[in-house]
Amino acid sequence: MKYLTSLLALVLASTLCHSQLVEISNANGTFHGEWRIANAKSVVIVIPGSGAIDRDGNSGSMQGNDLAYLADSLHKHGFSVLTTDKMNAAASSVSETADVRFEDFISLASDWVIVAVDSGYSDITVIGHSQGALTALELAKNVNVKRVISLCGAGRPINEVLKDQYAQQIPEPYISKIGVALDSLHDGYFPESPHFAVNSLFAPGNREFLASWMSFDPCESIAAAKKPVLIIGGSTDIQVLQEEGDRLAECNPDAEYVIIEGMGHMLRKAPGARMLALSYYGRPDLPLHSELTTTIVDFLQKN
């Protein structure tokens, strides 16, 4: 659903650390972001991953602050940073009448680009984490975006990724039924949930959103990018495996591709074993992987 931004930017608060809360409103609701302002014309816009993720990378009891730490780190290197809530983050407010599709995520991110342009920035980078990586790759088409970064982003349509993820958690024959249901969604049909573990995935409303998400192939998105692109993956990411980054790199040989050894999905050092890695989620006491910020800054300075 296309929509117009009725209120581009409203500064709500300012703190001593040069941070400002920002609000934008459109036909889908009211959404929040946060500036970290530096004395530079370069700005990095951060798009979170899937779920009700806020601008700090948090959702519910999962309070790891991974995106807040990344924004702070980039800010310390002299970049202005605009972190943004997902449409369904707790602090934001999706309209009860909103019929949200993946295209709306892209449109909302485009609105944040307009906010950056209207704020005087001419050098704009978009970083997307996980699901947000696909949004970032789509924003490579935006004339105001200079470069994009796919951070722990998939290289295949989400139906194919979900099949592999559920195969690690659900035994046969249920995983085959889930795969058939996902393929049906991809083909335009809307099946009932084949297993209680995926009831929320196939719930009315969400399955329509999921079908819209499936219609985007990250390989096609990155292949169409005519701007500098950086692909970053973690060697111990249990959600988005290294093979996904490999595929993205194959789809755009001009993109820069970096696998950070020992980095998990939450952008910290983490083990590769699934059960152990899960214990590293929601850990604000753990710092970002030491190579993440330097990898991003090197790319920004070169391009």
N, C-alpha and C positions, 0 to 999 in steps of 0.2 A: 504494500500500500504506500503510495507516494503521499507526502505531506509537506506542508510549509512550516517553517519555524516562525512562530509568532513573537517569540522573545528570544533574541540571540544570546544576550549575556547580562546577567545581573550579579554584581558583586555583593555578596552577603556578609562577608567577614574578612578581616585581615589580622594577621598575627605578626609577631616580631621576626619570625623566620621567613618573611616574604611570601607567605602562603595566602591565597585568597580562594574562597569558595565561590563557585559560579553555578548559575541555574539557567537552563534553557527549557522552553516549553514549546510543544507542538501538538499535533492532532492526537498523538499517542499518549501524551501525559507531560509530566514535569520531571526533569532529570538533572543530576548534579555532577559537577566536576570540581577539580581543585588545581589552582595554579601554584607552581613554585617558580618565582620570577627571578631571572638573572639579567644582568646588563648585557644582553646580546640580542641579535636579530634571529637567532636560531631557536626553534622550539620543537620539543618532542611530545607528541600526543600518544598516550598509552591506552590501548583497548584491552579490557580484561577477557578472560576465557568464559567457558560455558557455566551456566547456573546463575544464581542470584548474587553475583560477585560485585562488590563495591570497588571504588577507585583505589583502595589500598590492597586489593586482592583478597578480601575477606568475605565470608558468608556464614551466617549463623554462628555455630560454635567453632568454625574453622577460621581462626584469627592469626594467620601467619605473617601478615603485613608484607608479603613478598613484593608486591608492586609499589608499595609506599617506600620500601627500602631502595628499590631500583630507581624510583623518582628522586629520592634524596641523593643517591649516589651520582646520578647524572647532573643534578643541580649543582653539586659540589664541583663538578668538572666544568661549570660555566654555562650550562644549557638551561633555558627555561623549559619547564615540563608542565603539561596539562594532563592530569590523570582523570579518568572518566568512569562513572558508574555504568554497569549494565542496565538495560531498561527495567529489569525486574529486581534490581538491588533494593534493599530495605529502605534506604534513604530517598529513593526515587519513587515516583508514583505513576504507574501505568493506568490509563483510563480504563474503566470497566467495559467500555465499548470497543476498546482497541482489539483489532484482529491481527495480532503480531505475526510477522513472517521474517525470514532471515534478511530479506531486502530492507526491512525497517531498521535492522542493526546497521546496515551499510549507510542508510539515509541519516541515522542519528550520528554516526561517526563523521559523515560529511558535514553535518551541522557544526560539529566541534571544530572541523577545519575552518569553516566560515568564521567561527568565534576567534580562532587564531589569526586569520587574515585581518578581521576587523580590529584586532588588538595590535596591529602593526607588524606582524611577523611575515616575512617573505621567504624564510628558509624553514620549511616544515617537513618533519619526519614523523611517520606513523609507525609505532611498534604495536603489534598485536600478539597477545599471549594465548596459546592454545586455540580455542575457537576464534578468538579475536585475531589470530594470524590470518585467517581467511578474509576477514573484514579488511585488514590492512592491505592484503594483496589486491583486493578489489579497489581500494582507494588509490592504487597506483594509476588508475585512470583519471583521477582528479587532477586538473591542471595546476592546482595550488600545492600539490604534494610533490616534494622534490625526491624523496627516497622512502623506502619501506623496509621494515624488518619483520620477518616471520620468526617468532620466538616459541619454540616447542609446538610448532604447527603441523597439522597433518598434510600428507601429500596425496591422499585419496579422498573420494567422496565419503561423507560421514557414515553412510550405511556399511561400507566396506570396513571402515575403522571399528565400528561398533561390533561387527561380527567377531573380529579378532579379540576385542576387549572382553566380550561376554564369554568367548571360548575359554578364557583363563579362569572364569568364575562359575560357569554353569555346565553341568555334564550333559553328554548326549543322552537321549535323543532331543532334549529341549533346545539345545543350541541350534540344531538344524531347523527346528520350527521357528525360532527367532530369526534365523537367516532368511527363511522364506517370507516371513512377515515384513522384514526390512526391505526385501526386494519388491514386495507388493506395494509398499509405500512409495518406493522409488518409481514404480510404474504407474502411480496414480490411483491406487486402490487404498482403502483405509481399513485394515483388518483389526479385529479385536486382539487384545494382548494374549500371546501364546504361553506366557509363564508369569507367575506372580512377581518375579523379580523385575519384570519390565512393565508392570502395570502403569506406572507413571509415564513411561516413555510412549505408550500407546493410548494414553488417555485422550478423550476428545479435546480438541484444541491444541494439545501438544503434538499430536501426530501430524496435524496439518502444518504446524511450524516445522517439524522434523522433515516432512516431505519437501518443504521449500528449501531447507538447508541442504538436503541431498542433491538438489538440482545444481549446486555449485561444485565444480571439480577444481580443487586447488592447483592441479597441474595446468589446467587451462588458464586459470587466473594468473599464475606466475609466468607462464609462457607469453601472455599478452603484455606483461609489464615491460615498459620501454624506459624504465628509470633504474637507478642503482637499487639492488635488492640484496639484503643480507639474510641468510637462513642460519638460525642458531638452533642446535639441538643439544640434548644432554645424553651422555652415554648410558646413564642409569635411570632415564625417564621411563617409568612403567606404564604411563598412559599413552604417550606418543613416542613410539619406538624409533630408533635411529633410522630404520628403513623408510620411515615417512620423510625424513629430511633428505635421504638419498634420492627419493623419487622427485622431490621438489627440485633438487639440484640437477637431475637429469632433464627435467622439463624446461629449465632455463640455465643452460651452461654458462651464461654470462654472470649469473648471480654468485656472490661470495658465499661460501658454505663453511661453517665452523661447527664441529662437534666438540663440546666442552666435556672433557673427561671427568666422570664422577658427579656430574650435575644431574639432579632429579627434576621432576616436573615443577616443583615449587622453587626452582632456581637456586637451590642450595646443594651442598655436597650431600649425597644420599647413597645408600647401598642399592644394588640392583635387584636383590631378592624382594619379591612383591610385599610380603607381610612386614618385613623390616622397613622397607621404603615407606609404607603407609604411616609408620610411626613418626616419620619426619615431616608429615603434613601438619599445618597449623602450629608451627614452632617458631614464634617470634624471637626466641632466645638464640636462634641460629642465624649467622650472617649469610648474606648472599655468597654464592660461589665467587671466589676472588677473581676469576677470569671473565666473568660476565660483563661487568661495566667496561673493563679495558677493551674487550672485543667490540662492544658497541661504539665506544668513543673513537677507537681506531677507524672504524668504518665511517663514522660521521665526519671525521677530520679528513679522510682521504677523498670523500665524495661530496 
